[in-house]
Amino acid sequence: MKLIALLTTLTLSSIAVSSYAALVLIDRISVVVDQDVIMQSEIDERMKAIKAQIAADPQTQAPSDDALRGQIIERLILENLQLQTADRAGIRVSDDELNEALSGIASQNQMTLTQFRVALANDGVSWAAMREQVRREFAISRVQQGVMRRRIEVTEQEINNFLATEVGESVTSDQYRLGHILIALPPNPSAQDIRTTRDKADSISTRLQEGADFGSLAIEFSEDQNALEGGDMGWRKPGQLPSMFSDLVADMKAGDIKGPIKSGRGYHLLKLMGKRGATSEGQIEQTEVRHVLIQPNEIRTEDECRDLAISLREEIVAGRDFADVAKLYSDDPGSALGGGDLGWSRAGVFVPEFESTMKAMDINELSEVFKTSHGYHFLEVTGRRIEDFSERFKMGQAENYLRNQKFDEELDNWQREIRDKAFVEIKN
C-alpha cells in the first residue's frame, strides 16, 4: 500500500511538473487605466491594423515601431477612458448596428462581407478584433456627442455675429480637406521650450517642402488626435475649422502647405489635400420629432426591451408626460436629457425604419413601437415645415457651424481633463 501511494504521488508530481513546464504566457497587462486595463494583445492588434493601413498606401512610409507604439498606447488610453464613461452612461452597441456598419465598410471598399473578412485575415487582423474596434468607435462617438452637447453653448449673440461675417452669409461655401500636424508645447513652456518646439516644426516644414510624405510625418510626429489618420481632418467647411485655419484655407490651392503657425497649443503645419464646392440646398422639408429608445443590454433581452417600450408608450397615451418618460428611460444619451427631442431634421438623417415611421405620422400623433438597428423606439412628430434660406434656417445653420467649430477644441479639452484625472500606469 505504501509503494502504491508513493507511485501515485510521484506520478501526480510528474504530471504537475509537466503541466507547469508547458505553461506559456498568452497575454499580459500592459497599461492600467483607472478601473480597467489595456492588454498587450490590444496594442499588438492595433499595431497590425495600423501597419496594414500604412502598407496599403505605397506613398506612406511607416514610422519606427517605438514611435507607432507610443502613439497607439496614448490613443488606447484615451479610448479606454471614454469607453469607461460610455459604460457608466449605459451606452450599448447592438449586434445589428455592428453588422450594418461592417457591411457598409465592406461596401465602401467594393467588397462583399465575406471578401472583407478574407482581406482582413490576409492583413493579419482578426474578425473579432475588427468588430470590437467598430463597437468601440460607435460607443466613443456616442459618448462624445452626449458630453459635447452639454458642454458646448452657443448664444444668440454669437449666432448673429457669425451671420454678419462673410462665412456666415453663405451656407453653401466650399469644403476643404485639410491635413494637420501639431508639434505641441509642454505646459508652461520656457523660452528654450518654445525655441526647441519651433525648430522641430521648422525641420518638419523643410522636409515637407522637399517632398516628404505628409501622412507619414503626421503619424510619426503629430500630437493631434488625427495623427494616426495621417493628420487627415476630413472634409469640412470653413465654419467647421478652427478659426486660425479657416482664415488660411481660402487662399490655398490643393497641395499647398502652410506653417509653422503658432497657437497656445504649439506649432501647426497644414496641407490642403482637396477642395470642392457646395451646391445650393434649395427648399428643404424638415420634421421636428422626439423619441424614446430602449436598447438591449447584458441584463435586458430583446423581448424585455420591446415590452418595456410598449408599456412606456401606453403610459404616455394614458396621460404621462412624454419628456419625463424620455428623460427617465430613453437609452439615447444625445436626446434623453432634452426630453427625447431630436430637433428639426431633413430627410435621410435617420435609419430607414425611423424615417418611414416618422414620415407616416401626423403632427402630435404617437407612433407604435418599432424596431431599428439601435433598438426599440416610439416617436412623436411635433412639427413640419419647408425651409429655404429664411432667417430661421440661417440661424439654425449658424448654430450648427459654431457648435462644430467649438467641437474639436472642447473635445480636446475634455479628453485632456479625463486624461489628467485618470490613474494610468504603463508597465514595462
C-alpha positions as CSV (number, residue, x, y, z in Angstrom):
1,M,0.0,0.0,0.0
2,K,2.8,2.4,0.8
3,L,4.5,1.6,-2.5
4,I,1.3,2.2,-4.4
5,A,0.8,5.5,-2.6
6,L,4.4,6.5,-3.4
7,L,4.0,5.7,-7.1
8,T,0.8,7.7,-7.2
9,T,2.4,10.7,-5.6
10,L,5.4,10.5,-8.0
11,T,3.0,10.2,-11.0
12,L,0.9,13.2,-9.9
13,S,4.1,15.2,-9.2
14,S,5.3,14.3,-12.7
15,I,2.1,15.5,-14.2
16,A,2.1,18.7,-12.3
17,V,5.7,19.5,-13.2
18,S,5.0,18.6,-16.8
19,S,1.9,20.8,-16.9
20,Y,3.7,23.7,-15.3
21,A,6.6,23.4,-17.7
22,A,4.1,23.6,-20.6
23,L,2.6,26.9,-19.5
24,V,3.3,29.8,-21.8
25,L,2.5,33.5,-21.4
26,I,-0.5,34.2,-23.7
27,D,-1.1,37.8,-22.7
28,R,-0.2,40.4,-20.1
29,I,-1.4,43.7,-18.7
30,S,0.4,46.5,-20.5
31,V,-1.4,49.6,-19.1
32,V,-3.6,50.1,-16.1
33,V,-6.2,52.8,-16.7
34,D,-8.4,53.7,-13.7
35,Q,-10.7,50.7,-13.1
36,D,-9.7,48.9,-16.4
37,V,-6.6,47.6,-18.1
38,I,-5.1,47.6,-21.6
39,M,-3.7,44.2,-22.6
40,Q,-0.6,43.7,-24.7
41,S,-2.7,41.8,-27.2
42,E,-4.8,45.0,-27.8
43,I,-1.6,47.0,-28.5
44,D,-0.4,44.2,-30.9
45,E,-3.7,44.0,-32.7
46,R,-3.8,47.8,-33.2
47,M,-0.2,47.8,-34.4
48,K,-1.2,45.2,-37.0
49,A,-4.2,47.2,-38.2
50,I,-2.3,50.5,-38.4
51,K,0.7,48.9,-40.2
52,A,-1.7,47.3,-42.7
53,Q,-3.4,50.7,-43.2
54,I,0.0,52.3,-43.8
55,A,1.2,49.4,-46.1
56,A,-1.9,49.8,-48.2
57,D,-0.7,53.3,-49.3
58,P,2.6,52.8,-51.2
59,Q,3.4,56.5,-50.8
60,T,3.3,56.4,-47.0
61,Q,6.5,55.5,-45.2
62,A,6.0,53.6,-41.9
63,P,7.4,55.2,-38.8
64,S,9.6,53.3,-36.3
65,D,7.8,50.7,-34.1
66,D,8.7,52.7,-31.0
67,A,7.1,55.9,-32.3
68,L,4.0,54.0,-33.5
69,R,3.7,52.1,-30.2
70,G,3.8,55.3,-28.2
71,Q,1.0,56.9,-30.4
72,I,-1.1,53.7,-30.1
73,I,-0.8,53.5,-26.3
74,E,-1.9,57.1,-25.9
75,R,-4.8,56.5,-28.3
76,L,-5.8,53.4,-26.4
77,I,-5.7,55.1,-23.0
78,L,-8.0,57.9,-24.3
79,E,-10.3,55.3,-25.9
80,N,-10.4,53.3,-22.7
81,L,-11.3,56.3,-20.5
82,Q,-14.1,57.3,-22.9
83,L,-15.4,53.7,-23.0
84,Q,-15.5,53.7,-19.2
85,T,-17.6,56.9,-19.4
86,A,-19.8,55.3,-22.0
87,D,-20.2,52.2,-19.8
88,R,-21.2,54.3,-16.8
89,A,-23.8,56.1,-19.0
90,G,-25.3,52.8,-20.1
91,I,-24.3,53.2,-23.8
92,R,-24.5,49.9,-25.7
93,V,-24.0,49.0,-29.3
94,S,-26.1,46.2,-30.7
95,D,-25.0,43.3,-33.0
96,D,-27.4,44.7,-35.7
97,E,-25.6,48.0,-35.6
98,L,-22.2,46.3,-35.8
99,N,-23.3,44.2,-38.7
100,E,-24.7,47.1,-40.6
101,A,-21.5,49.2,-40.0
102,L,-19.2,46.4,-41.1
103,S,-21.3,45.8,-44.2
104,G,-21.0,49.5,-45.0
105,I,-17.2,49.4,-44.6
106,A,-17.0,46.4,-46.9
107,S,-19.2,48.1,-49.5
108,Q,-17.0,51.3,-49.4
109,N,-14.1,49.0,-50.2
110,Q,-16.1,47.4,-53.1
111,M,-16.1,44.0,-51.3
112,T,-18.7,41.6,-50.0
113,L,-18.7,40.9,-46.3
114,T,-17.0,37.6,-46.9
115,Q,-14.3,39.2,-49.1
116,F,-13.8,41.8,-46.4
117,R,-13.2,39.1,-43.8
118,V,-10.7,37.4,-46.0
119,A,-8.9,40.7,-46.7
120,L,-8.6,41.4,-43.0
121,A,-7.3,37.9,-42.3
122,N,-4.7,38.3,-45.1
123,D,-3.6,41.5,-43.3
124,G,-3.3,39.7,-40.0
125,V,-6.4,41.4,-38.5
126,S,-8.9,39.1,-36.9
127,W,-12.7,39.5,-37.5
128,A,-13.3,39.6,-33.7
129,A,-10.8,42.4,-33.4
130,M,-12.4,44.4,-36.2
131,R,-15.9,44.0,-34.7
132,E,-14.5,45.1,-31.3
133,Q,-12.8,48.2,-32.9
134,V,-16.1,49.2,-34.6
135,R,-18.0,48.7,-31.4
136,R,-15.6,50.9,-29.5
137,E,-15.8,53.6,-32.1
138,F,-19.6,53.6,-32.0
139,A,-19.6,53.9,-28.2
140,I,-17.0,56.6,-28.1
141,S,-18.7,58.6,-30.8
142,R,-22.0,58.5,-28.8
143,V,-20.4,59.5,-25.5
144,Q,-18.5,62.3,-27.2
145,Q,-21.7,63.7,-28.8
146,G,-23.6,63.5,-25.5
147,V,-20.8,65.2,-23.5
148,M,-20.2,67.9,-26.1
149,R,-23.9,68.6,-26.4
150,R,-23.9,69.5,-22.7
151,R,-20.5,71.4,-22.7
152,I,-20.9,73.5,-25.8
153,E,-23.0,76.6,-25.5
154,V,-23.9,78.8,-28.5
155,T,-25.5,82.1,-27.6
156,E,-27.9,84.1,-29.8
157,Q,-25.3,86.9,-29.9
158,E,-22.7,84.5,-31.2
159,I,-25.0,83.4,-34.0
160,N,-25.8,87.0,-35.0
161,N,-22.1,87.9,-35.0
162,F,-21.4,84.8,-37.2
163,L,-24.1,85.7,-39.7
164,A,-22.6,89.1,-40.1
165,T,-19.4,87.6,-41.3
166,E,-18.5,86.7,-44.8
167,V,-18.5,83.0,-44.0
168,G,-21.9,83.2,-42.2
169,E,-23.5,84.9,-45.2
170,S,-23.1,81.7,-47.3
171,V,-24.3,78.4,-46.0
172,T,-23.2,76.8,-49.3
173,S,-19.5,77.6,-49.0
174,D,-16.7,75.5,-50.4
175,Q,-15.4,72.4,-48.5
176,Y,-11.8,71.7,-47.7
177,R,-9.9,68.5,-46.9
178,L,-7.1,69.5,-44.6
179,G,-4.1,67.7,-43.3
180,H,-2.8,68.8,-39.9
181,I,0.4,68.2,-37.9
182,L,0.6,69.6,-34.3
183,I,4.0,70.0,-32.6
184,A,2.8,70.6,-29.1
185,L,4.3,72.9,-26.5
186,P,4.7,71.5,-23.0
187,P,2.6,73.0,-20.2
188,N,4.0,76.4,-19.0
189,P,6.8,76.4,-21.7
190,S,10.1,78.2,-21.1
191,A,11.7,80.3,-23.8
192,Q,14.0,77.3,-24.6
193,D,11.0,75.0,-24.9
194,I,9.4,77.4,-27.4
195,R,12.7,77.6,-29.4
196,T,13.1,73.8,-29.4
197,T,9.5,73.2,-30.5
198,R,9.7,75.9,-33.2
199,D,13.0,74.3,-34.5
200,K,11.3,70.9,-34.7
201,A,8.3,72.4,-36.6
202,D,10.7,74.2,-39.0
203,S,12.6,71.0,-39.6
204,I,9.4,69.1,-40.5
205,S,8.2,72.0,-42.7
206,T,11.5,71.8,-44.6
207,R,11.1,68.1,-45.1
208,L,7.5,68.7,-46.4
209,Q,8.7,71.4,-48.8
210,E,11.3,68.9,-50.1
211,G,8.6,66.4,-50.9
212,A,8.4,64.2,-47.8
213,D,5.1,62.4,-47.3
214,F,2.7,64.5,-45.1
215,G,0.8,61.5,-43.7
216,S,4.0,59.7,-42.7
217,L,5.3,62.7,-40.8
218,A,1.9,63.2,-39.1
219,I,1.9,59.7,-37.8
220,E,5.4,60.0,-36.5
221,F,5.4,63.5,-35.1
222,S,1.9,65.0,-34.7
223,E,0.4,65.2,-31.2
224,D,-3.1,65.9,-32.5
225,Q,-6.0,63.5,-32.3
226,N,-5.9,62.9,-36.1
227,A,-2.2,61.7,-36.0
228,L,-2.9,58.1,-36.8
229,E,-5.0,59.0,-39.8
230,G,-2.0,60.8,-41.3
231,G,-3.3,64.1,-40.0
232,D,-6.4,63.9,-42.2
233,M,-9.2,66.1,-40.7
234,G,-11.7,65.1,-43.4
235,W,-13.9,67.3,-45.5
236,R,-15.0,70.5,-43.6
237,K,-16.5,73.9,-44.4
238,P,-14.6,77.0,-43.1
239,G,-17.0,77.3,-40.2
240,Q,-16.2,73.8,-39.1
241,L,-12.5,74.5,-38.8
242,P,-10.6,76.2,-36.0
243,S,-10.7,79.9,-36.9
244,M,-6.9,80.2,-37.3
245,F,-7.2,77.5,-40.0
246,S,-10.3,78.8,-41.8
247,D,-8.6,82.2,-42.3
248,L,-5.9,80.5,-44.3
249,V,-7.6,77.8,-46.4
250,A,-9.5,80.2,-48.7
251,D,-6.2,81.3,-50.3
252,M,-4.7,77.8,-50.5
253,K,-4.6,75.5,-53.5
254,A,-4.7,71.8,-53.4
255,G,-1.2,70.6,-52.4
256,D,-0.2,73.9,-50.7
257,I,1.5,73.6,-47.3
258,K,1.3,76.4,-44.6
259,G,3.2,76.8,-41.4
260,P,4.5,76.6,-38.8
261,I,1.7,78.6,-37.3
262,K,1.9,79.3,-33.6
263,S,-1.0,78.9,-31.2
264,G,-1.4,78.4,-27.5
265,R,-1.1,74.6,-28.1
266,G,2.1,74.7,-30.1
267,Y,3.0,74.9,-33.8
268,H,0.7,73.8,-36.6
269,L,1.5,72.6,-40.2
270,L,-1.3,72.4,-42.7
271,K,-1.7,70.8,-46.1
272,L,-4.7,71.4,-48.3
273,M,-5.4,67.9,-49.6
274,G,-8.5,68.8,-51.6
275,K,-11.2,71.5,-52.2
276,R,-14.7,71.1,-53.5
277,G,-17.7,73.4,-54.0
278,A,-21.0,73.0,-52.2
279,T,-24.4,73.0,-54.1
280,S,-27.4,75.1,-53.3
281,E,-29.6,73.4,-50.7
282,G,-32.8,74.7,-52.3
283,Q,-36.1,74.2,-50.4
284,I,-35.9,71.6,-47.6
285,E,-38.8,69.8,-45.9
286,Q,-37.9,69.5,-42.2
287,T,-39.5,67.4,-39.4
288,E,-39.4,68.1,-35.7
289,V,-39.5,64.8,-33.8
290,R,-38.9,63.4,-30.4
291,H,-38.5,59.7,-29.5
292,V,-37.8,57.2,-26.7
293,L,-35.2,54.4,-27.4
294,I,-34.9,51.2,-25.4
295,Q,-31.8,49.2,-26.1
296,P,-31.0,45.5,-25.3
297,N,-28.0,45.0,-23.0
298,E,-26.4,42.4,-20.7
299,I,-29.3,42.3,-18.3
300,R,-32.2,43.2,-20.7
301,T,-33.3,40.9,-23.5
302,E,-34.9,41.9,-26.8
303,D,-38.3,40.8,-25.6
304,E,-38.0,42.8,-22.4
305,C,-37.0,45.9,-24.4
306,R,-40.0,45.6,-26.6
307,D,-42.3,45.0,-23.6
308,L,-40.8,48.0,-21.7
309,A,-41.2,50.3,-24.8
310,I,-44.9,49.2,-25.2
311,S,-45.6,49.8,-21.5
312,L,-44.0,53.3,-21.6
313,R,-46.0,54.2,-24.7
314,E,-49.2,53.1,-23.0
315,E,-48.3,55.3,-20.0
316,I,-48.0,58.3,-22.3
317,V,-51.3,57.5,-24.0
318,A,-52.8,57.5,-20.5
319,G,-51.5,61.0,-19.9
320,R,-47.9,60.7,-18.6
321,D,-45.6,63.4,-20.0
322,F,-43.5,62.3,-23.0
323,A,-40.5,64.4,-21.9
324,D,-40.5,62.9,-18.4
325,V,-40.5,59.3,-19.8
326,A,-37.7,60.1,-22.2
327,K,-35.5,61.7,-19.5
328,L,-36.0,58.7,-17.2
329,Y,-35.9,55.7,-19.6
330,S,-34.5,56.6,-23.1
331,D,-31.2,55.0,-23.9
332,D,-30.3,57.7,-26.5
333,P,-27.9,59.9,-24.5
334,G,-27.9,62.6,-27.1
335,S,-31.7,63.3,-26.8
336,A,-32.8,61.9,-23.4
337,L,-31.8,64.9,-21.3
338,G,-33.8,67.1,-23.7
339,G,-37.0,65.0,-23.3
340,G,-36.2,62.9,-26.4
341,D,-36.2,66.0,-28.6
342,L,-34.2,65.4,-31.9
343,G,-34.8,68.9,-33.1
344,W,-35.5,69.8,-36.8
345,S,-34.1,67.4,-39.3
346,R,-34.2,66.8,-43.0
347,A,-34.9,63.5,-44.9
348,G,-32.1,61.0,-44.9
349,V,-30.7,61.7,-41.5
350,F,-32.2,58.7,-39.7
351,V,-32.1,55.0,-40.4
352,P,-34.8,53.8,-42.9
353,E,-37.2,52.3,-40.3
354,F,-37.2,55.5,-38.3
355,E,-37.6,57.7,-41.5
356,S,-40.6,55.7,-42.8
357,T,-42.4,55.7,-39.4
358,M,-41.7,59.5,-39.0
359,K,-43.0,60.2,-42.5
360,A,-46.2,58.3,-41.9
361,M,-47.1,60.1,-38.7
362,D,-49.4,63.1,-38.4
363,I,-48.3,66.0,-36.2
364,N,-48.8,65.2,-32.5
365,E,-49.5,61.6,-33.3
366,L,-47.7,58.9,-31.2
367,S,-46.3,56.0,-33.3
368,E,-46.5,52.4,-32.4
369,V,-43.3,50.7,-31.0
370,F,-41.0,49.7,-33.9
371,K,-37.5,48.2,-34.2
372,T,-34.3,49.6,-35.8
373,S,-30.7,48.6,-35.6
374,H,-30.5,50.8,-32.5
375,G,-33.2,49.1,-30.5
376,Y,-37.0,49.7,-29.9
377,H,-38.4,53.2,-30.4
378,F,-41.7,55.1,-30.4
379,L,-41.8,58.6,-31.7
380,E,-44.0,61.7,-31.9
381,V,-43.8,64.2,-34.8
382,T,-44.2,67.7,-33.2
383,G,-43.9,69.8,-36.3
384,R,-43.2,70.0,-40.1
385,R,-42.0,72.9,-42.3
386,I,-40.5,73.7,-45.6
387,E,-37.5,76.0,-45.3
388,D,-35.4,77.8,-47.8
389,F,-32.7,80.3,-46.8
390,S,-35.0,82.1,-44.4
391,E,-33.7,83.8,-41.3
392,R,-34.7,80.9,-39.1
393,F,-32.9,78.4,-41.3
394,K,-29.8,80.6,-41.3
395,M,-29.9,80.8,-37.6
396,G,-30.0,77.0,-37.3
397,Q,-27.2,76.6,-39.8
398,A,-25.1,79.2,-38.0
399,E,-25.6,77.4,-34.7
400,N,-24.5,74.1,-36.2
401,Y,-21.4,75.7,-37.7
402,L,-20.5,77.3,-34.4
403,R,-21.0,74.1,-32.5
404,N,-18.8,72.2,-35.0
405,Q,-16.2,74.9,-34.8
406,K,-16.1,74.5,-31.0
407,F,-16.4,70.7,-31.0
408,D,-12.7,69.7,-31.6
409,E,-11.4,72.3,-29.2
410,E,-13.9,71.3,-26.5
411,L,-13.4,67.6,-27.2
412,D,-9.7,68.1,-26.8
413,N,-10.2,70.0,-23.5
414,W,-12.5,67.2,-22.2
415,Q,-10.1,64.5,-23.2
416,R,-7.2,66.3,-21.5
417,E,-9.3,66.6,-18.4
418,I,-10.2,63.0,-18.2
419,R,-6.6,62.0,-19.1
420,D,-5.1,64.3,-16.3
421,K,-7.5,63.0,-13.7
422,A,-7.0,59.3,-14.6
423,F,-4.7,56.9,-12.8
424,V,-2.5,55.5,-15.6
425,E,0.3,53.0,-15.1
426,I,2.3,51.9,-18.2
427,K,4.1,48.7,-17.4
428,N,7.4,47.6,-19.0
